[in-house]
Amino acid sequence: MAAEGVEEVASKEQLTAAQKQLLRKRQDLDYWKKNAQKIRSRNRITGLAIGAFVIGMFSYTILSVKQERIMEDIDNEAKINYIRGPRTGTNS
């Protein structure tokens, strides 16, 4: 076992740049194959979290706009009452 490791290190030193790049790509591919399920589940969780955030912001925005319309109606009523003036015995 130890001899194989030494031979492997010695053979890696003799590799060309293209062979080293191919070896790195092979290692990356093996990593992605090995961890694909874990990465996929993390991506799903992240996607669901982002989706929940977007839906929450959209709902909050719609709710705020509805309340804004109510406030506009109240403001319009206040303007009308202000224009009419105060109710006294002479103008009622």
QUICOR-V156876 format. One record per residue. N is the residue number from 0. RES is the residue in one letter. SS is DSSP state (alpha for helix, beta for strand, coil for the rest). Layout:
N_RES_SS + N_RES_SS
This chain:
0_M_coil + 1_A_alpha + 2_A_alpha + 3_E_alpha + 4_G_alpha + 5_V_alpha + 6_E_alpha + 7_E_alpha + 8_V_alpha + 9_A_alpha + 10_S_alpha + 11_K_alpha + 12_E_alpha + 13_Q_coil + 14_L_coil + 15_T_coil + 16_A_alpha + 17_A_alpha + 18_Q_alpha + 19_K_alpha + 20_Q_alpha + 21_L_alpha + 22_L_alpha + 23_R_alpha + 24_K_alpha + 25_R_alpha + 26_Q_alpha + 27_D_alpha + 28_L_alpha + 29_D_alpha + 30_Y_alpha + 31_W_alpha + 32_K_alpha + 33_K_alpha + 34_N_alpha + 35_A_alpha + 36_Q_alpha + 37_K_alpha + 38_I_alpha + 39_R_alpha + 40_S_alpha + 41_R_alpha + 42_N_alpha + 43_R_alpha + 44_I_alpha + 45_T_alpha + 46_G_alpha + 47_L_alpha + 48_A_alpha + 49_I_alpha + 50_G_alpha + 51_A_alpha + 52_F_alpha + 53_V_alpha + 54_I_alpha + 55_G_alpha + 56_M_alpha + 57_F_alpha + 58_S_alpha + 59_Y_alpha + 60_T_alpha + 61_I_alpha + 62_L_alpha + 63_S_alpha + 64_V_alpha + 65_K_alpha + 66_Q_alpha + 67_E_alpha + 68_R_alpha + 69_I_alpha + 70_M_alpha + 71_E_alpha + 72_D_alpha + 73_I_alpha + 74_D_alpha + 75_N_alpha + 76_E_alpha + 77_A_alpha + 78_K_alpha + 79_I_alpha + 80_N_alpha + 81_Y_alpha + 82_I_alpha + 83_R_alpha + 84_G_coil + 85_P_coil + 86_R_coil + 87_T_coil + 88_G_coil + 89_T_coil + 90_N_coil + 91_S_coil
